[in-house]
Amino acid sequence: MTLAGCTVGRPSGFIARSNNTCRDATRVIDALHAPRDAVTALGYALDRYTAVERAVSTLTDSSLPAGLRGRELRERWLRPARASLEAAGDELLRLRDAVRRHDNGAVAQAFADASQAGTHGVDTTLVRARGLTDCATLFSPHHVAPGV
Protein backbone atom coordinates (compact mmCIF):
# COMPACT_ATOMS: atom_id res chain seq x y z
CA MET A 1 0.00 0.00 0.00
CA THR A 2 1.41 3.37 -0.98
CA LEU A 3 0.44 6.56 0.81
CA ALA A 4 1.86 9.93 -0.21
CA GLY A 5 5.02 8.36 -1.62
CA CYS A 6 5.57 6.03 1.32
CA THR A 7 5.18 2.30 1.40
CA VAL A 8 3.29 1.31 4.53
CA GLY A 9 4.72 -1.62 6.44
CA ARG A 10 8.00 -1.71 4.51
CA PRO A 11 11.17 0.17 5.33
CA SER A 12 12.25 2.80 2.85
CA GLY A 13 15.78 3.74 1.95
CA PHE A 14 18.81 1.57 1.42
CA ILE A 15 19.92 1.43 5.07
CA ALA A 16 16.48 0.60 6.44
CA ARG A 17 15.79 -2.04 3.77
CA SER A 18 19.20 -3.63 4.19
CA ASN A 19 19.00 -3.72 7.98
CA ASN A 20 15.53 -5.23 7.72
CA THR A 21 16.81 -7.97 5.39
CA CYS A 22 19.72 -8.74 7.70
CA ARG A 23 17.54 -8.65 10.81
CA ASP A 24 15.16 -11.17 9.21
CA ALA A 25 18.06 -13.53 8.42
CA THR A 26 19.45 -13.17 11.94
CA ARG A 27 16.03 -14.04 13.39
CA VAL A 28 15.93 -17.20 11.28
CA ILE A 29 19.41 -18.19 12.47
CA ASP A 30 18.64 -17.35 16.10
CA ALA A 31 15.56 -19.60 15.92
CA LEU A 32 17.64 -22.60 14.85
CA HIS A 33 18.17 -25.22 17.52
CA ALA A 34 21.75 -25.67 18.62
CA PRO A 35 23.12 -28.83 17.04
CA ARG A 36 23.24 -31.74 19.47
CA ASP A 37 24.70 -34.38 17.17
CA ALA A 38 26.25 -34.81 13.71
CA VAL A 39 22.96 -34.90 11.82
CA THR A 40 21.56 -31.80 13.48
CA ALA A 41 24.93 -30.06 12.93
CA LEU A 42 24.50 -30.62 9.20
CA GLY A 43 20.91 -29.36 9.32
CA TYR A 44 21.95 -26.27 11.28
CA ALA A 45 24.78 -25.46 8.87
CA LEU A 46 22.51 -25.88 5.83
CA ASP A 47 19.72 -23.77 7.33
CA ARG A 48 22.17 -21.05 8.38
CA TYR A 49 23.75 -21.07 4.92
CA THR A 50 20.31 -20.72 3.31
CA ALA A 51 19.38 -17.74 5.50
CA VAL A 52 22.64 -15.92 4.76
CA GLU A 53 22.50 -16.78 1.06
CA ARG A 54 18.96 -15.44 0.80
CA ALA A 55 20.04 -12.21 2.50
CA VAL A 56 23.06 -11.80 0.20
CA SER A 57 20.90 -12.41 -2.87
CA THR A 58 18.31 -9.87 -1.72
CA LEU A 59 20.98 -7.31 -0.85
CA THR A 60 22.83 -7.84 -4.13
CA ASP A 61 19.62 -7.34 -6.09
CA SER A 62 18.76 -4.13 -4.24
CA SER A 63 20.00 -0.71 -5.29
CA LEU A 64 23.21 0.26 -3.57
CA PRO A 65 24.09 3.89 -2.91
CA ALA A 66 25.69 5.65 -5.87
CA GLY A 67 29.37 6.41 -6.21
CA LEU A 68 32.17 5.47 -3.87
CA ARG A 69 29.86 4.40 -1.02
CA GLY A 70 28.11 1.83 -3.17
CA ARG A 71 31.35 0.62 -4.71
CA GLU A 72 32.93 0.16 -1.26
CA LEU A 73 29.93 -1.79 0.00
CA ARG A 74 29.93 -3.98 -3.09
CA GLU A 75 33.69 -4.66 -2.95
CA ARG A 76 34.17 -4.99 0.81
CA TRP A 77 30.85 -6.49 1.89
CA LEU A 78 28.70 -8.17 -0.75
CA ARG A 79 31.42 -9.64 -2.98
CA PRO A 80 33.37 -11.15 -0.06
CA ALA A 81 30.12 -12.47 1.42
CA ARG A 82 29.23 -14.12 -1.91
CA ALA A 83 32.74 -15.58 -2.26
CA SER A 84 32.53 -16.91 1.30
CA LEU A 85 29.20 -18.56 0.52
CA GLU A 86 30.64 -20.14 -2.61
CA ALA A 87 33.58 -21.53 -0.63
CA ALA A 88 31.17 -22.83 1.99
CA GLY A 89 29.72 -25.21 -0.59
CA ASP A 90 32.86 -27.33 -0.26
CA GLU A 91 32.73 -27.04 3.52
CA LEU A 92 29.13 -28.25 3.55
CA LEU A 93 30.12 -31.23 1.39
CA ARG A 94 32.94 -32.06 3.82
CA LEU A 95 30.44 -31.84 6.68
CA ARG A 96 27.98 -34.10 4.86
CA ASP A 97 30.70 -36.64 4.14
CA ALA A 98 31.91 -36.59 7.76
CA VAL A 99 28.34 -37.15 8.96
CA ARG A 100 27.99 -40.13 6.60
CA ARG A 101 31.28 -41.60 7.90
CA HIS A 102 30.21 -41.02 11.53
CA ASP A 103 33.50 -39.17 12.05
CA ASN A 104 32.69 -36.83 14.92
CA GLY A 105 36.11 -35.14 14.89
CA ALA A 106 35.76 -34.30 11.20
CA VAL A 107 32.15 -33.23 11.81
CA ALA A 108 33.25 -30.74 14.47
CA GLN A 109 35.92 -29.19 12.23
CA ALA A 110 33.74 -29.11 9.10
CA PHE A 111 30.86 -27.66 11.10
CA ALA A 112 33.08 -24.90 12.49
CA ASP A 113 34.07 -23.98 8.93
CA ALA A 114 30.62 -24.35 7.34
CA SER A 115 28.82 -22.39 10.05
CA GLN A 116 30.84 -19.29 9.16
CA ALA A 117 29.50 -19.17 5.59
CA GLY A 118 29.14 -15.64 4.30
CA THR A 119 31.40 -14.01 6.88
CA HIS A 120 34.97 -14.54 5.62
CA GLY A 121 36.52 -11.39 4.20
CA VAL A 122 33.56 -9.13 4.99
CA ASP A 123 34.59 -5.72 6.29
CA THR A 124 32.06 -5.46 9.11
CA THR A 125 33.71 -2.27 10.37
CA LEU A 126 32.79 -0.56 7.09
CA VAL A 127 29.31 -2.10 7.13
CA ARG A 128 28.70 -0.83 10.67
CA ALA A 129 30.15 2.61 9.83
CA ARG A 130 27.63 2.92 6.98
CA GLY A 131 24.76 2.47 9.47
CA LEU A 132 24.14 -1.17 8.59
CA THR A 133 24.38 -2.40 12.16
CA ASP A 134 22.07 -5.38 11.72
CA CYS A 135 24.06 -6.43 8.66
CA ALA A 136 27.34 -6.11 10.56
CA THR A 137 25.89 -8.50 13.13
CA LEU A 138 24.73 -11.03 10.52
CA PHE A 139 28.06 -10.99 8.65
CA SER A 140 30.25 -11.28 11.76
CA PRO A 141 31.61 -14.75 12.57
CA HIS A 142 29.60 -16.56 15.23
CA HIS A 143 30.83 -19.71 16.89
CA VAL A 144 28.36 -22.47 17.64
CA ALA A 145 29.71 -25.79 18.84
CA PRO A 146 27.87 -28.93 17.82
CA GLY A 147 27.17 -31.37 20.62
CA VAL A 148 29.00 -34.26 18.93
Number of C-alpha atoms within 10 A of each C-alpha: 8 9 7 6 7 11 11 11 8 12 15 13 11 15 18 15 17 25 21 19 21 27 18 17 23 20 12 15 20 11 9 13 11 15 19 13 15 25 18 17 29 24 15 23 26 19 16 23 22 17 18 27 19 15 23 24 12 15 19 14 9 12 12 18 15 8 8 9 12 13 13 16 19 17 13 18 25 23 17 19 24 22 16 19 23 14 16 23 15 14 22 21 14 19 29 21 15 22 22 12 11 13 14 17 13 17 26 21 16 25 27 20 19 28 25 23 29 30 25 19 17 24 20 21 14 17 21 14 10 13 14 21 20 21 23 23 18 24 26 17 16 13 11 15 15 21 13 15
